[in-house]
Amino acid sequence: ATNVKPRRRATSLSMKNSNLPPPYPVRVAVMGGGNFGIALATVCARNGIPTTMLVRTEDVAEEINKNHRHPVYMSDVTLPANIRATTSPATALSDATYIIHAVPCQYSRVFLEGIKEHVPYGTPILSASKGIETSSLGF
């Protein structure tokens, strides 16, 4: 007979609370350039995290990069300087530590099929999508 204690099974997800910086540089990519994507990118950037937004059009990316404003959504809000925007999934996602998916559900399937080869294996993705996919009535 051995004196091995049975392992306790985890009952919830927990993260260590530490004031130490992570042992690697953190960079967030936000997929989606609407109101919710802008808000989530701004929260990350205001907390000192370099953030790249993957947006649909070059003119939106250019406006965000040059003037730190989105030309359509929340255009009165000055975005933090550490938010960059691009239309290139390879550029936005290749070195992301975390990815935030903020594309509405109704457009998510087609969007994700188009960029899936650019998502680095093992990169955590936070889905912040809202709504219902109208073709399948799924989330």
Secondary structure, 3 states (H helix, E strand, C coil): CCCCCCCCCCCCCCCCCCCCCCCCCCCEEEECCCHHHHHHHHHHHHCCCCEEEECCCHHHHHHHHHHCCCCCCCCCCCCCCCEEEECCHHHHHCCCCEEEECCCHHHHHHHHHHHHHHCCCCCCEEECCCCCECCCCEC
